[in-house]
Amino acid sequence: MIPSAGRIQTVEDIYQVLWTAVQNKQPISAIYENRPRLLCPHQLGRNYRGELRVLCYQFGGDSRTGLQPSGSADNWRCIMVEKLRQVRLVDGEWRTAPNRSRPAPCVSDLDIDADDPNAG
């Protein structure tokens, strides 16, 4: 379900958009830490503490640490799902980079992985 304009997204709404993005390898736009982001979610699940996390490749927007050139392994982001806002699917190219295991503790209990042929 994609929320209508003016409606506040619940964590469940956001989770569903993220699931769809991972399953279809589709980019999203979102606000995270009060910064606009363009992201490609690769893994969705929980960290070792049981908190919802999404491992994303950031290819646009703003970031506290800045963005490196496209394809850089430094653009991986481990994102707290409950801190995302205004999450929506966008048209565009799926982006990724090598070494996606770099933020290893991000998602330890996977719900869906973009590279799993049985995902969804």
C-alpha positions in Angstrom: 0.0 0.0 0.0 1.3 3.4 -0.9 0.1 6.1 1.5 -1.9 9.0 0.1 -0.5 12.5 0.3 -0.9 14.1 3.7 -1.2 10.8 5.5 1.6 10.0 8.0 3.3 6.8 7.2 3.4 4.2 9.9 6.4 1.9 10.4 4.2 -0.8 8.8 3.6 1.4 5.7 7.3 2.1 5.4 8.2 -1.5 5.8 5.8 -2.5 3.0 7.3 0.2 0.6 10.8 -1.1 1.5 9.8 -4.7 0.9 8.4 -3.8 -2.5 11.6 -1.9 -3.4 13.8 -4.8 -2.4 11.7 -7.4 -4.1 11.5 -5.4 -7.4 14.9 -3.8 -7.2 13.4 -0.4 -7.3 14.9 2.8 -5.9 13.2 4.9 -3.2 13.2 8.5 -2.1 13.0 9.2 1.6 13.9 11.6 4.4 16.4 10.2 6.9 18.0 12.3 9.7 16.2 15.3 8.2 18.0 14.9 4.9 16.5 13.9 1.5 18.0 10.6 0.2 17.8 8.5 -2.9 18.4 4.9 -2.0 18.4 1.3 -3.3 17.3 -1.0 -0.5 19.1 -4.3 -0.7 18.3 -6.1 2.6 15.4 -5.7 5.0 15.1 -7.3 8.4 16.3 -7.0 12.0 19.7 -6.4 13.6 21.0 -8.5 16.4 18.9 -6.5 18.9 15.7 -7.2 17.0 15.4 -3.6 15.6 14.1 -3.1 12.0 17.0 -2.2 9.7 17.4 -1.8 5.9 20.7 -1.9 4.1 20.7 0.6 1.3 23.0 1.9 -1.4 22.7 5.7 -1.4 23.1 7.2 -4.8 21.7 10.7 -4.3 20.4 13.3 -2.0 22.2 14.4 1.1 24.2 12.6 3.8 25.9 13.7 7.0 29.1 11.9 5.9 28.8 12.9 2.2 28.5 10.8 -0.9 31.4 9.2 -2.7 31.4 8.7 -6.5 28.8 6.3 -7.9 29.8 2.7 -7.4 31.8 3.4 -4.2 31.5 0.9 -1.4 31.4 3.9 0.9 27.9 4.7 -0.1 26.3 1.8 1.8 24.0 2.9 4.6 22.5 0.9 7.5 19.2 2.7 8.1 16.9 2.5 11.1 13.4 1.9 9.5 11.6 3.8 12.3 13.6 7.0 11.4 12.6 7.0 7.8 9.9 9.5 6.6 8.1 10.2 3.3 9.3 6.9 1.8 8.1 6.3 -1.8 9.1 4.2 -4.8 10.7 6.1 -7.6 11.5 5.2 -11.2 15.2 4.8 -12.0 18.1 2.5 -12.3 18.9 0.0 -9.6 22.3 0.9 -8.0 24.7 -1.2 -6.0 28.4 -1.5 -5.3 30.9 -4.2 -4.2 31.4 -5.1 -0.6 27.8 -4.8 0.6 28.7 -6.8 3.7 30.8 -3.9 4.9 28.2 -2.8 7.5 28.1 -6.4 8.7 25.9 -5.9 11.8 23.2 -4.1 9.9 20.8 -6.9 9.1 21.4 -10.2 10.9 17.9 -11.6 10.6 16.8 -11.2 7.0 13.2 -10.8 5.9 14.1 -10.2 2.2 17.3 -9.8 0.2 17.5 -8.3 -3.3 20.1 -10.9 -4.3 18.0 -13.9 -3.2 16.4 -15.5 -6.3 13.6 -16.8 -4.0 12.9 -13.4 -2.5 9.3 -12.5 -2.0 
